[in-house]
Amino acid sequence: MGRNESRQFNMSVEGVNCERLYFEHLAKLINGSGRNQYNLKISPKAMTPFQYAKRNAYKPVEKLPYIHIQDIEDYYDDAQRKKFYGVIDEMRKAESTFGISYRLGYSNYTFELWMLLHVADMNYGVASRVAYLKPVNQYFHRNYKSLDDFKTEAEFQGILNEFITLDAVFLAVSRAERIVKSNTAQEKIKETYRKVAFYRDNPDVTVHEVVKLIFDTCGVK
C-alpha cells in the first residue's frame, strides 16, 4: 500500500464556489505533499445532502461517512435556523433511505471564519457576517468592497493558491479546536438537533473535524 492508492470521500456543499474549491485544493495539497499514506479523491458538489446521496448512491470500499459542509449563518433568524435544521433533516433522511452515514461540517456564521483560521486567531464574536470583510482584506492582503468579491471563483482560487498550504490547514485545525474549547469554558449555550451539536453564537466551527477525518483516513502527517 502507498500513495498510489486513494481514499474516496463523498461530499455535498452549500456554496457554489468556496467550499467546493477549498476541498478540491485540499486534495491537491495532500496528494502532492509526500506526507500522505493515501491520496484523497473528492469531488464536492453544490447540492443538498439528500439530492447528493440520491445521485451518488455508490459505496466506497471503506465505510466512510458522506459529508456535508454548511453555514449556520444566523441562528437567531427564524428562516436561517429553519434552513439549518432542514439540512440536518435531509442528512437523516439520506441515511435512512440509502443506508449511509452523513457527517456535518459547519461554520457559524460563515465559511469565511474557517478560511481566516488559516492565517489568524479568530476567537471572538462578530455582529454580522459582513464583519468578516475587514479581516479578510487585512489578512489576505486584499481590498474587496464586499464578501461577494472574495467569493468569486477566480479570487477565491487565488487566495487558496497564495495562502492555503498544508501547514496552514494544520494551523486552522488547531485554532478551531481552541474556539471549541473556549466556547465550552465560557459555558456558551449549546444545542443538539437530531444528534448534531452546535453552539448558537459565533464563532463556532466543526469543519476542522471533517478535515481531521480526511487527514486520518489518508494518513497525512
C-alpha positions as CSV (number, residue, x, y, z in Angstrom):
1,M,0.0,0.0,0.0
2,G,1.1,3.5,-0.6
3,R,0.4,6.9,-2.1
4,N,-0.7,5.4,-5.4
5,E,-3.8,4.2,-3.6
6,S,-6.7,6.5,-2.9
7,R,-9.4,7.1,-0.4
8,Q,-12.7,8.3,-1.8
9,F,-14.9,10.8,0.1
10,N,-18.4,11.8,-0.9
11,M,-19.2,15.4,-0.2
12,S,-22.1,17.8,-0.7
13,V,-21.6,21.5,0.0
14,E,-23.8,24.6,0.4
15,G,-21.8,27.1,-1.6
16,V,-21.3,27.1,-5.3
17,N,-17.6,28.2,-5.2
18,C,-15.9,28.4,-1.8
19,E,-16.4,25.1,-0.1
20,R,-16.0,23.2,-3.4
21,L,-12.8,24.9,-4.3
22,Y,-11.4,24.6,-0.8
23,F,-11.7,20.8,-0.6
24,E,-10.5,20.4,-4.2
25,H,-7.5,22.4,-3.2
26,L,-7.0,20.3,-0.1
27,A,-6.9,17.2,-2.2
28,K,-4.1,18.7,-4.3
29,L,-2.2,19.7,-1.2
30,I,-2.5,16.2,0.3
31,N,-1.7,14.4,-2.9
32,G,1.4,16.4,-3.7
33,S,2.7,16.7,-0.2
34,G,4.7,13.4,0.2
35,R,3.2,13.4,3.7
36,N,0.3,11.2,3.0
37,Q,-0.2,7.4,3.0
38,Y,-3.1,7.5,0.6
39,N,-4.2,10.0,-2.0
40,L,-7.5,11.9,-1.5
41,K,-10.2,11.6,-4.1
42,I,-13.0,14.1,-3.6
43,S,-15.4,15.9,-6.0
44,P,-17.6,18.2,-3.9
45,K,-21.0,19.1,-5.4
46,A,-23.2,22.1,-4.5
47,M,-26.3,20.0,-3.6
48,T,-28.5,19.3,-0.6
49,P,-27.5,16.1,1.3
50,F,-30.5,14.1,0.1
51,Q,-30.0,15.2,-3.6
52,Y,-26.3,14.3,-3.4
53,A,-26.9,10.9,-1.8
54,K,-29.6,10.0,-4.3
55,R,-27.3,10.8,-7.2
56,N,-24.2,9.2,-5.7
57,A,-25.5,6.0,-4.1
58,Y,-22.3,4.0,-4.9
59,K,-20.5,2.6,-1.9
60,P,-16.7,3.2,-1.4
61,V,-14.6,0.2,-0.3
62,E,-14.2,1.8,3.1
63,K,-17.3,2.6,5.1
64,L,-16.6,6.4,5.2
65,P,-19.4,8.8,6.0
66,Y,-20.8,11.1,3.4
67,I,-20.0,14.7,4.4
68,H,-22.0,18.0,4.0
69,I,-20.4,21.4,4.5
70,Q,-22.8,24.2,5.6
71,D,-23.0,27.6,7.3
72,I,-25.4,28.3,10.2
73,E,-25.4,32.0,9.0
74,D,-27.6,33.2,11.9
75,Y,-29.2,31.0,14.5
76,Y,-31.4,33.8,15.8
77,D,-33.0,34.5,12.4
78,D,-36.0,32.1,12.1
79,A,-35.6,31.5,8.4
80,Q,-31.8,30.7,8.7
81,R,-32.3,28.5,11.7
82,K,-35.1,26.5,9.9
83,K,-32.8,26.2,6.9
84,F,-30.0,24.8,9.0
85,Y,-32.4,22.3,10.7
86,G,-33.7,21.4,7.2
87,V,-30.1,20.4,6.1
88,I,-29.8,18.1,9.1
89,D,-33.3,16.7,8.4
90,E,-32.0,15.9,4.8
91,M,-28.9,14.2,6.2
92,R,-31.0,11.9,8.4
93,K,-33.4,11.2,5.5
94,A,-30.5,10.3,3.3
95,E,-29.1,8.0,6.0
96,S,-32.4,6.1,6.4
97,T,-33.1,5.9,2.7
98,F,-29.7,4.8,1.3
99,G,-28.2,3.1,4.3
100,I,-25.3,5.5,4.6
101,S,-24.0,7.8,7.4
102,Y,-23.8,11.5,6.9
103,R,-21.5,13.9,8.8
104,L,-21.8,17.7,9.0
105,G,-19.0,20.2,9.0
106,Y,-20.4,23.7,9.8
107,S,-19.2,27.2,10.4
108,N,-21.0,29.9,12.4
109,Y,-21.6,32.4,10.9
110,T,-19.9,31.6,7.6
111,F,-17.1,29.8,5.8
112,E,-15.1,33.0,6.0
113,L,-14.4,32.1,9.6
114,W,-12.8,28.7,8.6
115,M,-10.7,30.4,5.9
116,L,-9.4,33.1,8.2
117,L,-8.3,30.5,10.8
118,H,-5.6,29.5,8.4
119,V,-4.0,32.9,8.8
120,A,-5.2,34.3,12.2
121,D,-6.8,33.6,15.5
122,M,-10.5,34.4,15.2
123,N,-11.6,33.6,18.7
124,Y,-14.1,36.5,19.0
125,G,-17.7,37.0,18.1
126,V,-18.9,39.4,15.3
127,A,-22.2,41.1,15.0
128,S,-22.9,40.0,11.4
129,R,-21.4,38.1,8.6
130,V,-20.4,41.4,6.9
131,A,-18.0,42.0,9.7
132,Y,-15.6,39.4,8.2
133,L,-14.9,41.7,5.3
134,K,-12.3,43.7,7.3
135,P,-10.2,40.7,8.5
136,V,-10.5,39.1,5.0
137,N,-9.0,42.2,3.5
138,Q,-6.4,42.5,6.3
139,Y,-5.1,39.0,6.4
140,F,-5.4,38.1,2.7
141,H,-4.0,41.5,1.7
142,R,-6.9,42.4,-0.5
143,N,-9.2,45.4,-0.9
144,Y,-12.6,43.9,-1.5
145,K,-15.7,46.1,-1.4
146,S,-17.9,43.1,-0.4
147,L,-17.6,39.5,0.6
148,D,-19.2,38.6,-2.8
149,D,-15.9,39.8,-4.4
150,F,-14.0,37.4,-2.2
151,K,-16.3,34.5,-3.2
152,T,-15.8,34.7,-6.9
153,E,-14.1,31.6,-8.3
154,A,-11.1,33.5,-9.6
155,E,-10.5,35.5,-6.4
156,F,-11.1,32.6,-4.1
157,Q,-8.8,30.3,-6.0
158,G,-6.1,33.0,-5.9
159,I,-6.5,33.1,-2.1
160,L,-6.2,29.3,-1.9
161,N,-3.1,29.2,-4.0
162,E,-1.4,32.1,-2.2
163,F,-2.2,31.3,1.4
164,I,-3.6,27.9,2.0
165,T,-0.7,25.4,2.4
166,L,-0.9,22.1,4.2
167,D,0.8,23.6,7.3
168,A,-1.7,26.4,7.2
169,V,-4.5,23.8,7.3
170,F,-3.0,22.2,10.4
171,L,-2.9,25.6,12.0
172,A,-6.5,26.2,11.1
173,V,-7.4,22.9,12.8
174,S,-5.6,23.9,16.0
175,R,-7.2,27.3,16.1
176,A,-10.7,25.8,15.5
177,E,-10.1,23.4,18.4
178,R,-9.2,26.4,20.6
179,I,-12.5,28.1,19.6
180,V,-14.4,25.0,20.7
181,K,-12.6,24.8,24.0
182,S,-13.2,28.5,24.6
183,N,-16.9,28.1,23.9
184,T,-17.0,25.2,26.4
185,A,-15.1,27.2,29.0
186,Q,-17.4,30.2,28.7
187,E,-20.4,27.9,29.0
188,K,-22.0,29.2,25.9
189,I,-25.4,27.8,25.0
190,K,-25.1,24.6,23.2
191,E,-27.9,22.9,21.3
192,T,-28.4,19.5,19.8
193,Y,-30.7,18.8,16.9
194,R,-31.0,15.3,15.6
195,K,-27.6,14.3,17.1
196,V,-25.8,17.4,15.7
197,A,-24.5,19.5,18.5
198,F,-23.6,23.2,17.9
199,Y,-23.3,26.5,19.8
200,R,-25.9,29.1,19.0
201,D,-23.4,32.0,19.0
202,N,-20.4,32.6,16.7
203,P,-17.7,31.9,16.5
204,D,-18.2,28.1,16.2
205,V,-17.0,25.6,13.8
206,T,-16.7,21.9,13.1
207,V,-15.2,22.0,9.6
208,H,-11.9,21.1,11.3
209,E,-13.4,17.8,12.4
210,V,-14.0,16.9,8.7
211,V,-10.5,17.9,7.8
212,K,-9.1,15.8,10.7
213,L,-11.1,12.8,9.4
214,I,-9.7,13.3,5.9
215,F,-6.1,13.6,7.3
216,D,-6.6,10.4,9.4
217,T,-8.0,8.5,6.6
218,C,-5.3,9.5,4.2
219,G,-2.5,9.1,6.8
220,V,-1.4,12.8,6.5
221,K,1.3,13.8,8.9
